[in-house]
Amino acid sequence: MTLTSKFTRFQLTPYTPNIGAEITGLDLAEPLDATTAEELRLALAHHDVLFLRDQSLTPARQVEVARIFGSPSREKTFFPASAEHELVELVETRPGGPRYNVDQWHNDSSYQAAPPAGAILAARVLPERGGDTLWSSARKVYQALPAGLAAWLETLTTLHSIDHSGWGDVFRAQAGGEERYREARNNHLPVSHPLIKTHPATGEKFVFASPKYTERIEGLTRAQSDDLLAYLFHLFERPEFQARFVWSPNAVAIWDNHATVHYAVPDYLPAYRLMHRVTF
């Protein structure tokens, strides 16, 4: 029996051979039973990112869908909250507004000791064209490593820092931003993470690093660290490890924040774009 044949509550089609799946025949706005929830968790664990189109989610319902995968929280993010629900983050791009530096590969908030497990993003207002989001599989990057190198990398840790992220520029572009950024830095000192992690559901290993937050590999010289990180980041850029999602009205993406990195393409600027995100 294939993994795809195990899903009884919806249809699942692999989005690419290596990452992502598109789910049809499921209305997230309706109450979901325990079997559906378990199948969704299984699908996410094995495909890294799930795509669903034409989903009419209210903010409150988006939060409830996020609860299938984890505990919704805004404690690990700096995006403003929606007036409709305190746990819904506004990822908004508008002329003269803040730029969130999401146009580089990253895991969300890996500068924290316990980064979010994932997120659910819903399209609210889209530009006429552009604004795609890409995800890259950290599992496939690990599998592409020579065996000896992979074994050595499992012994290493990396330093992740908010200073390395560009969030300082985001804060400073807003009123009182310098003070807010100093507070954020004090609350989020640099943290160490294993360079190679193991997925708790599948047992598969993956590379946990990204250009936005990973400052260096500990125990190596700066030159050695920079060279090795550049090599790993180059693997994330291989198209065969990626899924590129073209957003449509009311489309939803749900992703594993540890086993993937993602990149939001800013080719639509200065057009307006609004997304609702719930982090879990």
C-alpha positions as CSV (number, residue, x, y, z in Angstrom):
1,M,0.0,0.0,0.0
2,T,1.4,3.4,-1.0
3,L,1.3,6.4,1.4
4,T,-1.2,8.1,-1.0
5,S,-3.6,5.3,-0.7
6,K,-3.8,5.7,3.1
7,F,-5.8,8.9,2.8
8,T,-9.5,8.3,3.0
9,R,-10.8,11.8,3.8
10,F,-9.3,13.7,0.8
11,Q,-7.3,13.3,-2.4
12,L,-3.6,13.9,-2.2
13,T,-1.4,14.5,-5.2
14,P,2.3,15.0,-4.9
15,Y,3.2,18.6,-5.9
16,T,6.7,17.7,-7.1
17,P,8.6,14.4,-6.8
18,N,10.5,15.6,-3.8
19,I,8.4,18.1,-1.8
20,G,4.9,19.2,-1.4
21,A,1.4,17.8,-1.9
22,E,-1.8,19.3,-3.2
23,I,-5.0,18.3,-1.3
24,T,-8.4,18.4,-2.9
25,G,-11.8,17.2,-1.8
26,L,-11.5,18.8,1.7
27,D,-13.2,21.9,3.0
28,L,-11.2,23.2,5.9
29,A,-14.1,25.5,6.9
30,E,-16.1,22.5,8.0
31,P,-15.5,20.7,11.3
32,L,-12.8,18.0,10.8
33,D,-13.0,14.6,12.6
34,A,-10.1,12.9,14.3
35,T,-9.4,10.7,11.3
36,T,-9.1,13.7,9.0
37,A,-6.8,15.5,11.4
38,E,-4.6,12.5,11.7
39,E,-4.4,12.1,7.9
40,L,-3.5,15.8,7.6
41,R,-0.7,15.4,10.1
42,L,0.6,12.3,8.2
43,A,0.5,14.2,4.9
44,L,2.5,17.1,6.3
45,A,5.1,14.8,7.9
46,H,5.8,13.1,4.7
47,H,5.4,15.9,2.2
48,D,6.7,19.0,4.2
49,V,4.2,21.4,2.7
50,L,0.5,21.1,1.9
51,F,-1.4,23.2,-0.6
52,L,-5.2,23.7,-0.7
53,R,-7.1,26.0,-3.0
54,D,-10.5,27.7,-2.7
55,Q,-10.7,27.6,1.1
56,S,-13.0,30.1,2.7
57,L,-11.4,30.3,6.2
58,T,-12.4,32.9,8.7
59,P,-9.6,34.0,11.0
60,A,-11.1,31.9,13.9
61,R,-11.4,28.8,11.7
62,Q,-7.8,29.2,10.5
63,V,-6.7,29.1,14.1
64,E,-8.7,26.0,14.7
65,V,-7.1,24.3,11.6
66,A,-3.7,25.2,13.0
67,R,-4.6,23.4,16.2
68,I,-4.6,20.1,14.3
69,F,-0.8,20.5,13.9
70,G,0.2,22.3,17.1
71,S,-0.5,25.0,19.6
72,P,-1.2,28.4,17.8
73,S,0.9,31.2,19.3
74,R,2.2,34.7,18.3
75,E,4.9,34.6,21.0
76,K,7.5,33.6,18.4
77,T,6.8,36.2,15.8
78,F,6.9,40.0,15.3
79,F,4.2,40.4,12.8
80,P,1.2,42.5,13.8
81,A,-2.0,40.8,15.0
82,S,-5.3,40.9,13.1
83,A,-8.1,42.9,14.6
84,E,-10.3,39.9,13.9
85,H,-8.3,37.4,15.9
86,E,-5.3,37.9,18.2
87,L,-3.6,34.7,17.0
88,V,-3.7,35.6,13.3
89,E,-0.7,37.5,12.0
90,L,-0.9,40.0,9.3
91,V,1.8,39.5,6.7
92,E,1.2,42.7,4.8
93,T,3.2,44.4,2.0
94,R,2.2,47.9,1.0
95,P,3.9,51.0,-0.4
96,G,5.7,52.8,2.4
97,G,5.1,49.9,4.8
98,P,7.8,47.7,6.4
99,R,9.7,45.1,4.4
100,Y,10.1,41.9,6.3
101,N,13.2,40.6,4.5
102,V,11.4,37.3,3.6
103,D,13.0,37.3,0.1
104,Q,15.8,35.0,1.4
105,W,15.7,31.3,2.4
106,H,14.8,30.9,6.0
107,N,13.1,28.9,8.7
108,D,10.8,31.1,10.8
109,S,12.3,32.3,14.0
110,S,15.1,29.8,14.2
111,Y,17.0,32.4,16.4
112,Q,14.8,31.0,19.3
113,A,15.6,28.0,21.4
114,A,12.3,26.4,20.4
115,P,11.4,27.6,16.9
116,P,7.8,27.2,15.7
117,A,6.9,23.8,14.3
118,G,5.1,25.2,11.4
119,A,2.5,27.7,10.1
120,I,-0.6,28.0,8.0
121,L,-0.8,30.8,5.5
122,A,-4.0,32.0,3.8
123,A,-4.1,34.4,0.8
124,R,-6.4,37.4,1.5
125,V,-5.4,40.1,-1.1
126,L,-3.1,39.2,-3.9
127,P,-1.3,41.3,-6.5
128,E,-2.4,40.9,-10.1
129,R,0.6,38.8,-10.8
130,G,3.7,37.6,-9.0
131,G,4.2,37.0,-5.3
132,D,4.9,33.2,-5.4
133,T,6.3,31.4,-2.4
134,L,9.0,28.7,-2.7
135,W,9.7,25.9,-0.2
136,S,12.9,23.8,-0.3
137,S,13.2,20.4,1.4
138,A,15.8,20.1,4.1
139,R,15.4,16.3,4.0
140,K,16.4,16.2,0.3
141,V,19.4,18.4,1.0
142,Y,20.6,16.0,3.7
143,Q,20.1,13.0,1.4
144,A,22.2,14.8,-1.3
145,L,25.2,14.9,1.0
146,P,28.1,12.5,0.7
147,A,27.8,9.9,3.5
148,G,31.0,10.9,5.2
149,L,30.2,14.6,5.2
150,A,26.7,13.9,6.5
151,A,28.1,11.9,9.4
152,W,30.5,14.7,10.3
153,L,27.8,17.3,10.1
154,E,25.7,15.4,12.6
155,T,28.4,16.2,15.2
156,L,28.2,20.0,14.6
157,T,26.0,22.8,16.0
158,T,25.2,26.2,14.6
159,L,24.6,29.6,16.1
160,H,21.4,31.3,15.1
161,S,20.9,35.0,15.8
162,I,18.3,37.7,15.4
163,D,21.2,40.1,14.6
164,H,21.8,38.1,11.4
165,S,18.2,38.3,10.3
166,G,17.6,41.8,9.1
167,W,14.9,42.3,11.6
168,G,16.8,45.3,12.9
169,D,16.1,47.2,9.7
170,V,12.4,46.3,9.9
171,F,12.1,47.6,13.5
172,R,14.1,50.8,12.8
173,A,11.7,51.7,9.9
174,Q,8.9,52.0,12.4
175,A,8.2,54.5,15.2
176,G,10.2,53.6,18.3
177,G,11.9,50.8,16.4
178,E,15.3,51.2,17.9
179,E,14.1,50.7,21.4
180,R,11.8,47.7,20.3
181,Y,14.8,46.1,18.6
182,R,17.0,46.4,21.6
183,E,14.3,44.8,23.7
184,A,14.0,42.0,21.1
185,R,17.7,41.4,21.1
186,N,17.8,41.2,24.9
187,N,14.9,38.7,24.9
188,H,16.4,36.6,22.1
189,L,20.1,36.0,22.7
190,P,21.9,33.8,20.1
191,V,21.1,30.1,20.4
192,S,22.7,26.9,19.3
193,H,20.9,24.3,17.2
194,P,22.1,20.9,15.9
195,L,23.1,21.3,12.2
196,I,21.4,18.0,11.5
197,K,18.0,17.1,13.1
198,T,15.8,14.1,13.0
199,H,12.1,14.4,12.2
200,P,10.0,13.1,15.1
201,A,7.3,11.5,13.0
202,T,9.3,10.0,10.1
203,G,12.7,9.5,11.6
204,E,14.3,11.2,8.5
205,K,17.3,13.5,9.0
206,F,17.4,17.0,7.6
207,V,19.7,20.0,7.6
208,F,18.6,22.8,9.9
209,A,20.2,26.0,8.7
210,S,19.3,29.1,6.6
211,P,21.0,32.2,5.4
212,K,18.6,34.5,7.3
213,Y,19.3,33.3,10.8
214,T,22.3,31.0,10.8
215,E,25.3,33.1,11.8
216,R,28.0,30.4,11.9
217,I,28.9,26.8,12.6
218,E,30.4,26.5,16.0
219,G,33.9,25.0,16.5
220,L,35.1,26.0,13.0
221,T,37.0,29.0,11.9
222,R,35.0,31.8,10.3
223,A,36.3,30.9,6.8
224,Q,35.5,27.2,7.3
225,S,32.1,28.0,8.6
226,D,31.3,30.4,5.7
227,D,32.5,27.9,3.1
228,L,30.5,25.0,4.5
229,L,27.3,27.1,5.0
230,A,27.6,28.4,1.5
231,Y,27.8,24.8,0.2
232,L,24.7,23.8,2.2
233,F,22.7,26.9,1.2
234,H,23.6,26.2,-2.5
235,L,22.0,22.8,-2.1
236,F,18.7,24.4,-0.9
237,E,18.7,26.4,-4.2
238,R,18.6,23.3,-6.4
239,P,15.3,23.5,-8.2
240,E,14.6,19.7,-7.9
241,F,14.4,20.1,-4.1
242,Q,11.8,23.0,-4.4
243,A,8.1,23.6,-4.7
244,R,7.0,26.9,-6.1
245,F,3.4,27.8,-5.3
246,V,1.5,30.3,-7.4
247,W,-1.1,31.8,-5.1
248,S,-4.7,32.2,-5.9
249,P,-7.6,33.8,-4.0
250,N,-8.3,31.8,-0.7
251,A,-5.4,29.4,-1.3
252,V,-3.8,27.9,1.8
253,A,-0.3,26.6,2.5
254,I,0.6,24.6,5.6
255,W,4.3,23.8,6.2
256,D,6.8,22.1,8.4
257,N,9.0,24.9,9.6
258,H,11.9,22.6,10.6
259,A,12.1,20.3,7.6
260,T,11.9,23.1,5.0
261,V,13.1,26.6,4.3
262,H,11.0,29.0,2.3
263,Y,11.4,32.2,0.2
264,A,8.7,34.8,-0.6
265,V,9.3,36.3,-4.1
266,P,8.9,40.1,-4.0
267,D,8.5,40.6,-7.7
268,Y,5.0,42.2,-7.3
269,L,6.2,45.3,-5.6
270,P,5.0,48.0,-5.2
271,A,1.6,46.3,-5.4
272,Y,-0.4,45.5,-2.3
273,R,-0.4,41.9,-0.8
274,L,-2.1,40.7,2.4
275,M,-1.7,37.2,3.9
276,H,-3.1,35.8,7.1
277,R,-0.7,33.5,9.0
278,V,-1.1,31.4,12.1
279,T,2.1,30.0,13.6
280,F,2.0,26.8,15.6
